[in-house]
């Protein structure tokens, strides 16, 4: 073994206790999902994103999505290699090769000695994106990991000024035999930290919420050991989700640097870590707001009473979007409530979504959408839903309790009274103290003439990293044809989209 080989081998072995090549984990419980379910999800995940999305939304065209760009151009332009002991862009043995948009790592003959660890990294800094790639283990393992699991990884939030080392401060989507999807937080004194929900360091959507700075194991194993695997990493602001073969298996939010600053941008990288692996079909989908129109998803799935006003509500929201120059899509398919698809949108409208309309995974995706800064507008019957899920009640602000018959009445707005026909809602509990109420029901609507009681009907607030806005209006189909309602909804959407009052605005406020 050469001096360099001995040095690299020693470094690799000494780093093992730090996480990326730590002790082999204990055997897991069998995956409760059937093989057929996993195969179906894996097959779908390999389809083009536009094809997958077109089965869920009602658009005639998904031109707004744009074509995903090749993450690694055939020329390799915009990427650099750093190898421990060799330095920047010094790779005489061709340990990392970029060929026709593929990344081939350690596609070499066994040199009979340890090979250096390192990474291929982007020269540019990225923020708010979805990265998609496929990987497959191609063959040998190399010293110092010749007797260990084959290992690599995708790094993100790698600061441009972070020193090159094994490993640079960053967040890792683990790519390793039997462990793909794990979250590693790298490295040493510069290690980032995340918030997540877990049980004993294993990601669990229903687990304890806490700040975490160690190795977070993914919830379940979704990878195929012998075939191509699809990985999607959704990174929006200081939050991320790791999806493997179509299923989310780890989530993080409130990602902070070692000094406590939110990590919202950085370089990305693929690790060289002692195993031959090929990456292909590498795509980058920008999802940041800069330079594009806001995207709004209107969701109308129900598991309880279905309001006749839903279809007119969708049309009203489409009119608003057209008027404002926003993208407005509609779906009633709960399959769209997953991190990948929600990652494409900036605001979600829950239009009279009654009953327990989400399963546990869809609930977790909605939470993550809010925690990365997404906005949620909830309308009318959306308060009559998910009664067994406390977080949802907090998102809305309260749950529906009872209502009057549909009657003519009066709204109290900040601009004065407004006649209105509605079933007048009351709620189970007082609103959170930070709720900014913009609309009330006149006490006479409730048979309480002369009362000083205020009946809140619409409000907005900051919540769990995002913004939420609710209105109890919208029972009657004709409500969505009223100019007042259109302006009311416009204000709610502008609030959750963080569009300041007056910016591009040609109408007066309704509240």
N, C-alpha and C positions, 0 to 999 in steps of 0.2 A: 504493500500500500504506500502510495506517495505521501509526502508531508501534507499536501493539500487534502488528500483523501482521509488521512488520519484525523486532521483538524475538523473536516466536515462531519466525519462519523462521530467524533466526540461531541461536537455541537448538537447534532441531531439527537443523540441519546440523552444529553443533559437537558434538552428542552422538553423531553417527554412529560415530566411531571407538570409542566405548565399548561397542558390542556390538549393541544391539537394531536399529540401522540401519547396521551395519557394511558392509564391502565385500561385494559379491555373491559367494557361494561358487562354487567351481569346479563344473563339471558332474559329476554322480555317475555311477557305473556303473548300468546298467539294473537295475531291481528283479528279483531272481531268481525271485520268486513269480509264478506265472501270473496272468493277468487273471481267470480263473475263480475261483481261490483267493481273491484280493483281493475280488472281488465277493461271494463267499459270506460271507466274514468281515464285510464291510461290511453286508450284508443282515441277518445275525444280530445285529450290534451295535446295530441300530436297534430290535430287539424289546425289550419290557419286560423288565427284569432278572429278574423272577419267572418269566416264561415261559422265558427262557433257562436259568435255574437248574433249573427243574422237569424239564428233559430230562436232567439230569446226576445228580441225587440221587434217593434212593428215597422221599422223604417224601410222605405223603398231603397234607400241608399245609405251606405255607411262611409260616404266620402269624408265625413268629418274625422273618422278614425285615422285616416292617412295610412300610407304604407309604412310598416315597420322598417327601420333602417338596419342595414347589416352592422352588427356590433363590431366585427373585425373585418375590414375591407380585405379583398384578396391581396392587396399590396402590403398589408400589415401596417399601413400608415396610421399614425396616431397612437401607436403602442410601443412600449419599451420593455426590455427584460432586465431584471436585476437578479444576480445569483450570488449567494453568500461566498465570500472568498475570491470572487472574480470581479464583481462590481457591476456597473451599469453598462448594458449593451455589449457585454463581453461573454460570448457563448460559442467558443470555437468548436465544441463537440456537437452543436446543434441539438441541445437538450430541449429547446422550445422552438417549434416551427409553425409558421402560419402558412397554410396552403389552401388556396381557393376558398377562403373564408372559414376554414377549419383551424382549430388549434390542436396541434399534436405535441403532447408532453412526454418526454423520455421515450420517444420512438427511436431507440438506439439499441445497439448490441450491448450486452452486459460488459461493462469495463472491468469487472472483477474487483472493484473497489467502490467505496461510497461515492455517490454523486451529490453535488451540492443541492441544497434546498434554495428556493427562490420564488419568483413570481413574474408573470407577464401583467403589466399594468397599463391603464389608459393614461395618456399624457394630459387629457382634459379632465376637468372637474364636472361632475354630473349632479343634478338635483331633480327630484320628482320624475321617476321613470319606472318602467317595467322592463326587466331583463329576462329574456327567454333563451334557453339553450338546451341541447340534448347532450348527454355524455354516455360513454360506454368504456368499460375497462377492457383494455386491449391485450394485456399479457403480463409481462414480468414485473416483479417487485425488485427494487434495488436497495443495497445497503445505504443507510443504516436501518431501513425498514423492511428488509427482505423477509422477515418472519412475522410481519404484522399485516393488518388489513391494508388493502390498497387505499391510498389516501390522496386527496386533493382538496379544493375548496374554492368558493367564490367570495371575494372580499369586497365590501362597499363601505362608504363613509371613511375612506382612507384619506386623511388630510393631505393636501398638496405639500405642506411644509413638514410632514412627518418624516423622520429619518428612515432611510432604508435599513432594515434589519429583519431578523427572523424572530418575531413577525412584526410588521408595522401596526401601529394603533389603527384598529378598524373593527368592523363587525363581519363575521364570517357565516356564510351559508355552507355548512359542512357538506362536502362531497366525499363520502367514504363508504366502503362496503358496510352495509347494515346500519349506517348512521346518517345517511343523506337527509338534510333538512335541519339537523341540529344547529343551534346558535352558539358560536364561540365569540367571546369578547377578548380582543387582542390589544395590548399585550403589556405586561409588567406595570410600571407606574403610570403609563399613559392609557391604561385599559379603560374603554368606555363602560357605561352601565346602561341598563334598560329597565323599564317596567314591563312586567308580564304577569300572567296568571299561571301558576304551576303547583304541583304537589311534589315536594322533595326534589326540586330541580328538574322535573319532567313537565313539559308544557301541558297544561290542561285548561281549556277555556273556562271551566267552572271552578278552578282551583283558587288558591290564595293569591291575591294581588300584592306584589311587593317589588321593590327595586332589587335588581339582580346583576351581579358582575362576574359570575362564573360561567360554567358550561351548562347551557340549557338544552336538555335532550328533547328532541321532537316527540310529539305525542304518540305516533304510530309509525310503522315502517310501511312505506308505499312504493319502494323501488323494486325493480326487477334486476336480479344479479347478473343476468346473461344477455340482456337486450339493451336497446337504447332507452334511456330514461329522460323524461321531460322535466326540467326545473324552471319555475317562474318565481322571480323575486320582485315583489311590489314594494317600492320605496317611495313614500310620500312624506315630505317634511321629516320629522324625527320619528318615523314609524316604519315598520316593515313587516312583510309576511312572506314566509317560505312555503311554496307549493311544490309538491313532488307528484308527478303523474296525475295532475288535475285536482289534488286534494291538499288543503292547507294543513301543515303539520307543525308550525311554530309561528308565533306572532310576538312582536315587540313594539313598544311605543315609549314615548318620552325618552328617546335615546340621548344620553348626555356624554360629553367628553369627560376626561378625568378631572377637568377644572369646573365641571358643572354647566357647561354651555350646551345648548341643544345642537345635536349633530344633524344637519339637514342636507349636507352636500359632501362630496369627496370624490376621489378617484375610485375606480373599480379594478379588480385584479383577479387572476386565476393562479392558484398555487402550484408550484413544482415541489412535490413532497414524497419522492421515492417510489412512484408508481407510474406505469404507462397508462395514459388515458387520452381519449380523443373527445374533443368538444366540437359539435357541429350545429348548424341552423341557429346561429347566434344572432339574436335580434334585440334591438333597443326600441322601446316605444315611449317617447316623451309624454308625460302626463301633467307637466307643470302648466300653470295658468298663463304664463308669459307668452304674448303673441298669438293667442287663440281665444275663441269664444268660450264662455262658460258652458259646461255640459250638465244637463239636468236629466235625471232618470225619474220618471213617474211610475210608481209601482202600485198596482191595484189588486193584488192577490188577496183573497178573503177566505176565512174559515168559519165565519159566522154570517150574520145578516149582510146581504149584498145590496147596497144602496142603488136606486135608480139614477142617482145623480152622478155616478162614477163616470159614465161615458161623456156627459156634458162637461164634467170637470176636466177630463183629459183634453177635450177640445179647447177649453178655456186656457189651459196651461200651454197648449201648443200655440194659441194665438199670442199669448204673452211672449213666448220664446221667439216667435217670428218677428214680433214687433221690436224686441230688444236685440235681435241678432244672436240669440243663444241657440244651442243645440238642445232640443227636447225629445227624448225618447220615451217610449211607453212599453211596459211589460207587466203581465200578470203571472208570469212563470217564476216560481220561487227559486229556480235554478240560477237566476241572475243575481241573487243575493249571495254572491261569494266574492272573496277579496280581489280576484283577478278582474272581474267585470266592474265591480264597484270602484276599483282603482282607476277606471277610465273616466269617472264622473266627479263633478265637484259638489253637486247637491242631489239629494234624494227626496222625493215627495212621496209620502205615505198617504194615499188618497182613500179614506174610509176603509182601511185595512182592518177588518174586524176579526175577532176570535184569535185563537193561537195559530197564526198564519206562518210562523217560522219554526223550523226545527232547531236543535242546539247549534249546529254548524252555521246556519244562517244567522242566528242570533250573534254568534261570535264574529261573523263577518260584518254585521251592522255595527257592533261595538268598535271594531277596528277602523271602520270607515269614519266614525265620529272622532276616534282618538288620533287619527292622522290629520284632523282638521276639517273633515267633511261637514257639510251643512244638511240638516234634515228639516223639511217642512212637513208637518202632520196636519191632516185636514179631517174635521168632523169625526167620523166613526173610528179614526185611528186611535182615539182615546178609549175605545171600547174593545181593547185587545190585550193579549199577553198579560193577563192579570196575575199569573204566577211568577212573573219575571220582574223582580224589583227594579232592575236597571232601566227597563222600558218605561215604567211609571215615572222614573226620574227624568228620562229623556223627554217625555211628553210634558211633565210638570205635575200631573195628577191623572187619575183615571176617571172616566165617566161614572157618574152615580145614577142619575135619573134625568128625565126630561119631561117637559109639558107636551101637550098635543101641539100640532102645527097651528100657530096663530099669528095674526098680524101683531106687530109690536114695534119696539123702538130700540135702536142701538145707541149707546153713549160712546162717542168718539172724541178724540182730542180736538176735533174741529166742530163739534156740536152734534145734535141728535140726527139719526138717520133712520127712516122707516124701514122695516124689514119683516119678512115672513119666515118663520123658522120654528123648529122644535127646540125649545130653549133649554140648553144643557146646564146641569149643575154637576159638581165634581166631588170626589170622595174625600179630599183633603185640601187644606190650604196650599197655595202655591209656594214654591221656594222663595226665600226673601229676596233673591236677586232677579226674579222674573220681572221683566218690564212689560206691564200690561198696557195694551194699546186699544182695547175694545172691551166694553162692558155691556151687559144686558140691563135695560131699565127694570127696576123692581116691579113695575106694573105688569111686565111680561109674565111674572111668576105669581101674580095675585097678591103682591105685597105693596100696593099703592101707598105712597107716603113713607115707606121704609127707607132707612139710611143704608141698608145692606147693598153692597156692591157685588155684582155677579160677573166675574171676569170671564171673557169669552175668547180672547186672543192675547198672546204674549210671546216674548222672545227672551233668550238668555244664552250666555256662554255655558257650555256643558262638556266636561270630560275631554277637553281639547278641541272641540268643534263648536258649532252653533246650532241651536234648535229653535223652532218657531212653530206655534200651534194656533189653529183657529177652530172654534166649534161651529162655525158657519158651514153650510153646504149640504143640508139634508134634502132640500127641494131641487129637482133638476133645473128649474128655471133660475135658481140662484146664480148659476155660473154664466148666465147671459147678462147679468146686471153689471153696468160699468163700475159700481161701487165694489162689487166682489172682485172684479178683475184688478182694480187698483190695490185692493187689500192684499190679494195674493202676490201681486208684483212687489209690494213692500216686503212681504215675508221672504220672498226669494232673494231680493236684493240684500236683505239682512243676513241670511245664511251664506250668501255668496260673498259677503264682505265688500259689497259695492257701496261706496259712500253716497249719502244723499246728494243729489244734484249732479252726480257724475253720469253724463250721457242721458240725463233725465229730461223728459219733455212734458211730464204730467205732474199735477199737484198731488201731494200725499192725501190718502184717504183716512189716515189715522195719525 
